[in-house]
Amino acid sequence: MSLTLHFHPLASFCWKPLIALYENETAFASVIVDLGDEQSRTAFRKMSPSGKMPVLRDDARDRTVPESSIIVEYLATHYPGPVELLPTDIDLASEVRVADRFYDFYVQEPMQKIVGDRLRPAGKTDPFGVEQARDQLRNAYAAIEQDMRTKTWAVSERFTMADCAAAPALFYANKVEPFGDTFPAVKTYHDRLMERPSFARVIEEARPYFKLFPYNDG
């Protein structure tokens, strides 16, 4: 098997390429990285000096591909399938990349700030930073709410890389800053993503690890 994805089932950024792989039923092997295990951590850092996941290894092309969005684009280019995750139309592809970056920078990052703060030791938390992150999430929700009132997927009416980014971002964001009744279009889009078979599979595979997620404040 040519492709191997190095990832962790709980890591939100790892979900993006997993969704892409499942969307097109792309054959791949998987290696779960445990950064808490010295042997696993050492082996992974040889491949990714930054220690960041995910990383895709393509033995057939002798390529090591880091970063979730770059992995999805690599798959779309070299291992395309029936679902065109990155449109061939240049302008549409640009829209997909913009939406992809939006969900990574303005939903994923503030969500991870809140989660990371919950993992800090007593006396080392950052309440002000967490409140800033919550404000950023609410601002992002407001933008998504307006955008998704008239759309099925993030860009046009086709499932793309932007939706691969939106799915994990919104799933975890809703855990730390719930949509509530204020953002019905965001909730509807989130629920639609949850029903997508590729994402449902990712969630099911991550379920045994959810006990590690810090659901409760403090």
C-alpha positions, 0 to 999 in steps of 0.5 A, spaced: 500 500 500 503 506 497 499 511 502 500 511 510 497 516 514 500 518 521 495 521 525 491 521 532 484 519 532 482 524 537 486 530 533 481 535 529 486 537 524 487 529 523 480 529 521 480 533 515 485 528 511 481 522 514 474 525 511 478 526 504 480 519 504 474 516 506 470 520 501 474 517 495 475 510 498 482 511 497 486 505 500 491 507 505 494 504 511 494 508 518 499 509 524 496 512 530 501 516 533 502 517 541 506 523 543 506 520 550 510 514 548 517 515 547 518 510 542 512 513 538 514 520 539 521 519 536 519 515 530 514 520 528 519 526 529 524 523 524 518 524 519 515 530 522 521 534 526 515 539 528 511 533 531 505 536 528 500 531 525 497 529 520 503 527 516 502 523 509 507 518 507 507 516 499 512 510 498 510 510 491 512 517 489 517 517 495 514 523 498 512 525 505 506 530 506 505 535 512 499 539 514 492 537 513 490 542 507 496 540 503 495 533 504 488 534 501 490 538 495 496 532 494 490 527 494 486 531 490 492 532 485 495 525 485 489 520 487 483 523 485 476 520 486 469 521 484 468 527 489 472 533 487 475 536 493 479 541 490 475 544 484 479 544 477 476 551 476 481 556 478 476 561 481 472 556 485 478 552 487 480 559 490 473 560 494 475 553 497 481 555 499 479 561 503 473 557 506 478 552 508 483 557 511 477 560 515 475 554 518 482 552 520 484 559 523 477 562 526 474 556 528 479 551 529 484 555 533 480 559 538 477 552 539 484 549 541 485 555 545 479 553 550 481 546 550 488 547 551 486 552 557 482 546 560 489 542 560 493 547 563 495 546 571 492 549 576 494 557 577 496 557 569 490 558 566 488 564 561 481 566 563 482 572 559 485 569 553 479 564 553 474 569 553 477 572 547 477 565 544 470 565 545 468 572 542 472 569 536 468 563 535 461 567 536 464 572 531 465 566 526 459 563 528 455 569 526 459 569 519 457 562 518 450 563 520 449 568 514 453 564 509 450 558 510 442 560 510 442 559 502 447 554 501 448 546 502 455 546 503 461 551 504 462 552 497 457 552 492 453 545 492 458 540 492 462 537 498 469 540 498 476 540 502 472 546 505 467 541 508 473 537 510 475 543 514 468 545 517 466 538 520 472 537 525 472 545 526 464 545 528 464 539 531 469 540 537 467 548 537 460 546 539 463 542 545 466 548 548 462 554 545 455 551 543 451 554 538 445 554 542 439 557 538 442 563 536 445 560 530 440 555 527 443 555 520 450 553 523 447 548 527 443 545 521 450 545 517 453 541 523 448 536 523 448 535 515 456 534 516 455 529 521 450 525 517 455 525 511 458 517 511 465 519 511 465 524 517 460 519 521 466 514 520 471 518 523 467 520 529 465 512 530 473 511 530 474 516 534 469 514 539 474 510 544 478 516 545 473 521 547 474 520 554 480 524 553 477 530 551 476 535 556 469 536 556 468 540 563 471 547 564 476 547 570 
